[in-house]
Amino acid sequence: MRLGINLGYWGAGMDADNLAVAREADRLGYSVCHAAEAYGSDAATVLSWVAAQTERIDIGSAIFQIPARAPAMTAMTAATLDSLSGGRFRLGLGVSGPQVSEGWYGVKFDKPLARTREYVEIVRRAMSRERLSYEGDHWTLPLPDGPGKPIKLTVHPEREEIPLYIAAIGPKNLQQTGEIADGALLIFFSPEHAEETTLQHLRTGREAAGRTLDGFDVCPTVPMALGDDIDALADIFRPYTALYVGGMGSRKQNFYNALAKRMGYEKEAEEIQEKYLAREKDAAAAAVPRQLIDSTTLLGSVERIADRMQAYADAGVTTLSLTPAGFTLDERLAALRAGAEAVERAGLAE
């Protein structure tokens, strides 16, 4: 099992620290450094900055938002980043959510699965450097009855095929991801619930494409906190969990809330959402079960984290992308080093 690092969003006052974390992950032999985007920093600029100041670690978008870019623009960005980084780029895509898609980008959040499938087909076709033409329900290239002609990408990526990942949570999205992608970017992944919530759906998609999960990268982002008081460490992630389960999305369409329910927290997920949407954020955080946090994070000593890493590996995870908690840079770097030590202790390092 490989280790990755997730820097999250840029521009939150920790930019210099984030770069130091990326450099240390590079030195420690971490496999990939991920960066995210929502409606602040964009991931492409951050990844180019990180790539310029690291040597070996891959850089990965987690994710590029599909409503933010035309598919051909994503292919251009991917090819450019792969070329500039010397073949170290991993392309992660996701549909985001209805609030960001419609409120920020002005793109209707309709038929996300069909849009994702067409988007991936166009991106792959463009990155292959064939002349780009496409006829679908959501994109037609070139536009009919106009001056446009099929043209091809002029940039040569470092590799013939850039690894393509999709952020997936729901069963149908997971199934499609298994069918059309090289890996899945996951969140709130619990080893104890991995088969029924995630892997069976990915496997179904792989089988539809005539493949198995061999070679497919199962990559959850997992928060991590180092220390002895497990309850206190779990409390660090209460607001984060409450935000996603309670407030990320609408009452009717919250993928994270639905996932918590599939993990067996039906009553708790409803209570968290009810309180969060009523702006009772502290109460929502207090309603998050300790077990939900503990099963979807890495908490405790190096020894305890090593045991949990073994559980993730046994559940089928191939890349574990850590988000180390810490109020200072030294604390984050210590957690990063503890992650490397834990994977060694568990005998999982590649």
C-alpha positions, 0 to 999 in steps of 0.5 A: 500500500502506497502513501499519499498526502492531501494538502486540501485547499490553498489560500487558508493561511498555511500556504508556506506550510503546505509547501513544506509538507509536500517537500517532506512527503517527497523526501519521505517517499510518499507516492502522491501529493493531492490538492483540491479545489472548491470556490477558492484556490484552483488545483492546477496552479497549486500542483504546478507550484508543488511540482516545481519544488519537488523531485519524485512525488506525483501530483494529483488533482483531487479534484478538478471540478467537471463543471469548471472546465470544458473537457478539452481544457482539462485535457490541455491542463493535464497534458501540460502538468504531466509535461512540466512535472516529468510524467508525475501528474494524476488526473482526478475529476469530480462533478462537485455538488449542486450548490457549487455547480449551479451557484458558482459555475452556472452549470446545471447539476443534471444527469451527473453520471452521463455528463461524467461519462461523456467528459471522460471520453472526450478528455481521453480522446483529446489526450490521445492526440487524435483529432477531436470530434464527439457527438453526445447528449451534453457535448458536440465537437465541433459544433455543427454548421459552424466554422469549427474543425476537428483539431488535435492537442499540440502538447505531448504529455510525458506519458501515453496515458495519464492515470485518470481518477474519479471522486465517487461516493454513491453506488452508481457513481462507484460502479461507473468509476470502476468501469471508466477510470483507473482509480477512485478517490474516496472520502469517509472510507471505513475498512469495516464497511468497505465491501458493502459501501464501496468495493462491491460497486467498483468491482461490478463496474470493472466486470462490466468493462471486462476487468478486475480490481487488479491494477485499479487504484483505490485511494481514500483520503483519510484524516490523521492525528497523532497522540494518546487521547483518542477521544480528544483526537476524535474531537478534532474531526467532529466539525469536519464530519458534521460539515460533510454529513450535515451541511454539504449539499441540500437536505434532499441531496447530500452524498455524505449523509447518504453514505453515513446511513449506508454505514449504519448511522441512519438516525445519527446522520438525520440528527446531524443534518437536522442540527447543522441545517438549523445552524446549530453547528456545535450540536451537530458536531456533538451528535457525530458518533465517536465510532464513525470518526474513529472508523474513517480516520487514523488516530492515536500512537504510531502503533495504533495507526499501523494497525489501522493501516493494516485494516485499510490494506486488508480492505483493498486500499492501494493508496492511502492519502493522508491529511495530517492534523496539526495546529503548527507546521511541526505537528503536521510534519511529525504526523507525516513522519509518523505515517511513514513509520506506521506503514513501515511497521505494518510491513506495507511500504512498497 
